[in-house]
């Protein structure tokens, strides 16, 4: 995986709250332990980085970076 550009880094930074909110919701609903919560947050953040690295802003038809 190549290093992220400044725009891609900004995308990841702006969407980190979403990963934490989803994991927080799972934490409350399914009563997972704190270590598992940390692992889920880390996996979600890695997913954001991968999605940002694959995102092509110049793609036709207004491709969006969303979930």
N, C-alpha and C positions, 0 to 999 in steps of 0.2 A: 504494500500500500504506500502510495506516495505521500509526502508531507502535505498537510492541508494549507490552502491559501488563506489569506486574511478574511475573505468573504466566507469561506467554509468554516473557519474558526468562529466567526461571529454567529453563524447559524447554529453551531453546536452550543455556544454560550447562551443563546436566546431560547433554546429548547431544553436546557437541562432541567428547568423547573418541571416540565411535563413528565420527564422520566421519574423524578422524585415523587410527584403527585400520584402517578400510577402505582408505583411501588408502595407508597404510603397507604393507598386505598386497599391494596392487597394485604398489607400488613395488618390493617384494622379488621378486614373481613375474615381472613383465614388464619389469623394468629400465628404467623410464622415467627421464628425467633430473630433476634437482632442480627446475628451473624448471617443468616439467610437474607435478611433485608439488605444488608450491605452488599452481598454478592449480587442480588437482583439489581440494585442501583448501578453497580459497576457494569453489569451486562447491558443494561439499558443505555448507559453512557457510551459504551463501545458500539452499540447499535447505531447511536446518533452519529458517531464519528464515521462509521462505514457508510451510512446513508448520505452524509455530507460529502464524502469522497466520491460517491457515485453520482451526485446531483450535477446536472448540466444546465446552468442558467441560460445558455444560449439556444436551448432546444426550442423548436417551433411550438406554437399553440400554447404558449404561456405555461410551461411546466412548473409545477409548484413543489415546494419542499414542505410536505405536510404528513400528518399521520392519519 
